[in-house]
């Protein structure tokens, strides 16, 4: 009698086990998709210089503009810059070189607004 009842319930158990295994398979697929979505690509490869307007045609005017607008394309809240010292250190060195080409008063303004 017991075996007859078990045999009658066997399709229900099989269905239950199938549903459990398919549910875990689906959730694993979602977890894998989530991991690929959370992967952040690193976008910092070079330093982006500001574009100097063509009407600034003397070296002094171009250096002045460049010093004042040098850091415009840098997002200082982005911590990826920490992982790229080859980009940030060279950008800093180039900025210091540009500061040597402009008057002291303009240099102070450029440093304060950076």
C-alpha positions as CSV (number, residue, x, y, z in Angstrom):
1,X,0.0,0.0,0.0
2,X,2.8,2.4,0.9
3,X,4.6,1.7,-2.3
4,X,1.5,2.3,-4.4
5,X,1.1,5.8,-2.8
6,X,4.8,6.5,-3.5
7,X,4.5,5.5,-7.1
8,X,1.4,7.7,-7.5
9,X,3.3,10.7,-6.0
10,X,6.5,10.1,-8.0
11,X,5.5,12.4,-10.9
12,X,4.8,15.2,-8.4
13,X,8.3,14.7,-6.8
14,X,9.9,14.6,-10.2
15,X,8.2,17.8,-11.2
16,X,9.2,19.4,-7.9
17,X,12.9,18.5,-8.4
18,X,12.8,19.7,-12.0
19,X,11.4,23.0,-10.9
20,X,14.0,23.4,-8.2
21,X,16.9,22.6,-10.5
22,X,15.6,24.9,-13.3
23,X,15.2,27.7,-10.8
24,X,18.7,27.5,-9.6
25,X,20.0,27.3,-13.2
26,X,18.1,30.5,-14.0
27,X,19.4,32.3,-10.9
28,X,23.0,31.2,-11.8
29,X,22.5,32.7,-15.2
30,X,21.3,36.0,-13.7
31,X,24.2,36.1,-11.3
32,X,26.6,35.6,-14.2
33,X,24.9,38.4,-16.2
34,X,25.1,40.6,-13.1
35,X,28.8,40.1,-12.8
36,X,29.4,41.2,-16.4
37,X,27.2,44.2,-16.0
38,X,29.0,45.3,-12.9
39,X,32.4,45.2,-14.6
40,X,33.6,48.8,-15.1
41,X,35.8,49.4,-18.0
42,X,38.8,51.6,-17.5
43,X,38.5,54.7,-19.7
44,X,41.6,56.6,-18.7
45,X,44.4,56.0,-21.1
46,X,45.7,59.4,-21.9
47,X,45.5,62.9,-20.7
48,X,43.0,65.1,-22.7
49,X,44.4,68.6,-23.3
50,X,42.1,71.5,-23.8
51,X,41.8,72.7,-27.3
52,X,43.4,76.1,-27.7
53,X,41.4,78.5,-29.9
54,X,43.0,79.3,-33.2
55,X,42.6,83.1,-32.7
56,X,45.3,82.9,-29.9
57,X,48.2,83.0,-32.3
58,X,51.2,84.0,-30.0
59,X,53.0,81.5,-27.8
60,X,52.3,83.7,-24.8
61,X,48.5,83.8,-25.4
62,X,48.4,80.1,-26.1
63,X,50.4,79.3,-22.9
64,X,48.1,81.6,-20.8
65,X,45.0,79.9,-22.2
66,X,46.4,76.4,-21.7
67,X,47.5,77.1,-18.1
68,X,44.0,78.5,-17.2
69,X,42.1,75.6,-18.8
70,X,44.5,72.7,-18.4
71,X,42.5,70.6,-16.0
72,X,39.0,71.1,-17.5
73,X,38.7,67.5,-18.8
74,X,39.8,65.9,-15.6
75,X,37.2,64.5,-13.3
76,X,39.0,64.7,-9.9
77,X,36.2,62.6,-8.3
78,X,37.2,59.6,-10.5
79,X,39.6,57.4,-8.6
80,X,40.8,55.6,-11.7
81,X,43.4,58.3,-12.0
82,X,45.2,56.8,-9.0
83,X,45.8,53.7,-11.0
84,X,47.4,55.5,-13.9
85,X,50.5,57.4,-12.5
86,X,52.0,57.3,-16.0
87,X,49.2,59.5,-17.2
88,X,48.7,61.8,-14.2
89,X,52.4,62.4,-13.4
90,X,53.2,63.3,-17.0
91,X,50.2,65.7,-17.1
92,X,51.4,67.3,-13.9
93,X,55.0,67.7,-15.3
94,X,53.6,69.2,-18.5
95,X,51.5,71.6,-16.5
96,X,54.5,72.8,-14.5
97,X,56.4,73.4,-17.8
98,X,53.6,75.5,-19.1
99,X,53.6,77.6,-15.9
100,X,57.1,78.6,-16.6
101,X,56.0,80.3,-19.8
102,X,53.5,82.6,-18.2
103,X,53.8,85.7,-15.9
104,X,53.8,85.1,-12.1
105,X,50.4,86.8,-11.7
106,X,48.8,84.5,-14.3
107,X,50.6,81.5,-12.8
108,X,49.1,82.2,-9.4
109,X,45.6,82.4,-10.9
110,X,46.1,79.1,-12.9
111,X,47.3,77.3,-9.8
112,X,44.4,78.5,-7.7
113,X,41.7,77.6,-10.2
114,X,43.2,74.1,-10.9
